[in-house]
Amino acid sequence: MMIKKSFFQHFPESWPKRAAQTLVLGSLLGNVSVIADTVSSPVRTFSGHTDWVTSVAISPDGQFVLSGSYDKTLKLWNLETGEEIRTFDQQHTDYVMAVAFSPDGRSVMSGGLDGKLLVWDRNEATIINGFDTGFEFYSVAFSPDGRTAISGGGSAMSSDTQSDETRHWSLAPNGQAIRHFPGHTDYVSSVAFSFNGNYVLAGSWDKTLLIWDINIPEPQRKFEGHTLAVESVAFSPDAKKVLSGSRDKTIKLWNAQTGELIRTFQGGIPIRLRQWPFLTMDAMLCRAVGMVVLYNVRWIDRK
């Protein structure tokens, strides 16, 4: 993947003129392999998982890394030292596919193929809230106020396309699903809230993205153009643009208000990315069993 100056001209003018970010990669079996002209050698590696790492997240204060794995656990790490702080285990009974930090960083969330969506106390590694469903979770995200969450996934046991959807959850005590956001026809692989919490974005293996108003279940806009599964999506801070990463080895930048494709960035590998400007990529970019790898993204001048 090549991140060039032209990419940054689409960022809001309020953003810093120079962007230096951290890249955290999950890992698959084999050797580390990253092809990018803006990625240096690994800063450090976080070793401890016993199977593939599927998802990673950086805490809001930038001090911690959270990882989820096929080994059915989450792990919390010190970003600066690489030290493992604690393991969240004995709850998931199948692969952990998605992890996220709450906005205040005090809680973490995980979703797995066991149908469990769990909210944990970060310091105690105990369950605060949770949902046990028949739904396989591939992506999770907290709302900006931390009171609700969205998830993406599907059901391998059902041919009903209603099961391949984005769901909105209340995280209040005894909370439940608030609403479903239908529209996709295959697994929902990535979800994101807009920074103001008013909109939900989802990408799917059906090769499309959809946007919904948080209060309206019908999709507001559909984005078509990828030729393979969409693996990750993200909003710009002003919610006027969205990004998508796909197995077709491209990143696409879209006008969120019109659905127009602004630009396509060609990559050399299947792409997953998290909220930008933190271009956080995971599972498909890196190979090495049971590890999380930290990279620095070089300073890129927007001028």
KATA-V697968 format. One record per pair of residues at least 12 apart in sequence whose ideal C-beta (glycine too) atoms are under 8 Angstrom apart, sorted by the first residue. I is the first residue (numbers start at 0). J is the second residue. Records with the same first field share a line. If there is no record, write none. Layout:
BEGIN
I=J  J
END
This chain:
BEGIN
0=34  35  250  264  266  267  268  270
1=35  36  37  264  265  266
2=35  36  37  264  278  296  299
3=264
4=299  300  301
5=262
6=252  262  264
7=299  301
8=301
9=240  252  261  262
10=235  276  301
11=235  236  237  239
13=236
14=236  276  301
16=300  301  302
17=298  299  300  301
18=276  296  298  299  301
19=295  296  297  298  299
20=276  277  278  295  296
21=57  61  78  277  279  293  294  295  296
22=38  278  279  280  293  294  295  296
23=55  57  64  279  280  281  291  292  293  294
24=55  280  281  284  285  291  292  293  294
25=51  52  53  54  55  66  281  282  284  285  291
26=51  52  282  285  286  287  288  289  290  291  292
27=51  52  282  283  285  286  287  288
28=51  286  287  288
29=286  287  288
30=286  287
31=285  286  287  292
32=285  286
33=268  284  285  294
34=266  267  268
37=296  297  299
38=294  295  296  297
39=294  295  297
40=294
41=292  293  294
42=293  294  295
43=80  81  292  293
44=81  287  290  291  292  293
45=64  66  74  76  81  83  290  291  292  293
46=289  290
47=74  83  86  289
48=66  68  70  72  74  289  290  291
49=68  70  289
50=68  69  70  288  289
51=68  69  282  288  289
52=66  67  68  69  281  282  289  290  291
53=67  68  69  94  95  96  97  281  282
54=66  67  95  96  97  98  281  282
55=67  98  279  281  291
56=98  99  100  107  273  279
57=78  100  277  279
58=78  100  104
59=100  102  103  104
60=104
61=78
62=77  78  79
63=75  76  77  78  84  100  104  121
64=76  77  78  291  293
65=98  99  100  107
66=98  291
67=95  96  97  98  109  111
68=94  95  289
69=94  95
70=289
71=88  91  92  93  94  95  111
72=86  87  88  91  95
73=86  87  88  95  98  107  109  119
74=86  87
75=87  107  121
76=291
78=293
81=293
85=124
86=124
87=107  109  119  124
90=115  117  126  129
91=109  111  113  115  117
92=111  113  115
93=111  112  113
94=111  112  113
95=109  110  111
96=110  111  112  135  136  137  138  152
97=109  110  111  136  137  138  139  150
98=110  139
99=139  140  141  148
100=121  141
101=118  141  145
102=141  143  144  145
103=145
104=121
105=120  121  122
106=118  119  120  121  127  141  145
107=119  121
108=139  141  148
109=139
110=136  137  138  139  150  152
111=135  136
112=135  136
114=131  132  133  134  135  136
115=129  130  131  132  136
116=129  130  132  136  139  148  150  168
117=129  130
118=148  170
128=170  172  174
130=168  175  176
133=154  156
134=150  152  153  154  162  166
135=152  153  154  155  186
136=150  151  152
137=151  152  153  186  187  188  189
138=150  151  152  187  188  189  190
139=151  190
140=190  191  192
141=170  192
142=192  196
143=192  194  195  196
144=196
145=170
146=169  170  171
147=167  168  169  170  177
148=167  168  170
149=165  166  167  168  190  192  199
150=165  166  168  190
151=164  165  166  186  187  188  189  190  201  202  203
152=186  187
153=185  186  187
160=181  183  184
161=179  181
163=183  184  185  186  187  203  205
164=179  180  181  182  183  187
165=179  180  183  187  190  199  201  209  211
166=178  179  180
167=179  180  199  213
178=216
179=216
180=199  201  209  211  216  218
181=216
182=209  211  217  218  221
183=201  203  205  207  209
184=203  205
185=203  204  205  228
186=203  204
187=201  202  203
188=202  203  204  228  229  230  231
189=201  202  229  230  231  232  271
190=202  232
191=232  233  234  274
192=234
193=234  238
194=234  236  237  238
195=238
196=213
197=212  213  238
198=210  211  212  213  219  234  238  255
199=211  213
200=232  233  234  241
201=232
202=229  230  231  232  243
203=228  229
204=228  229
205=228
206=223  225  226  227  228  229  245
207=221  222  223  225  229
208=221  222  229  232  241  243  253
209=221  222
210=222  241  255
220=255  256  257  258
221=258
222=241  243  251  253  258  260
224=251  260  263
225=243  245  247  249  251
226=245  247
227=245  246  247  269
228=245  246
229=243  244  245
230=244  245  246  269  270  271  283
231=243  244  270  271  272  273  280
232=244
233=272  273  274  275
234=255  274
235=255  275
238=255
239=254  255  256
240=252  253  254  255  261
241=253  255
242=272  275
244=270  271  272  280
245=269  270
246=269  270  283
247=269
248=265  266  267  268  269  270
249=263  264  265  266  270
250=263  264  266  270  272
251=263  264
252=264
268=283  284
269=283  284
270=283  284
271=283  284
278=296
END
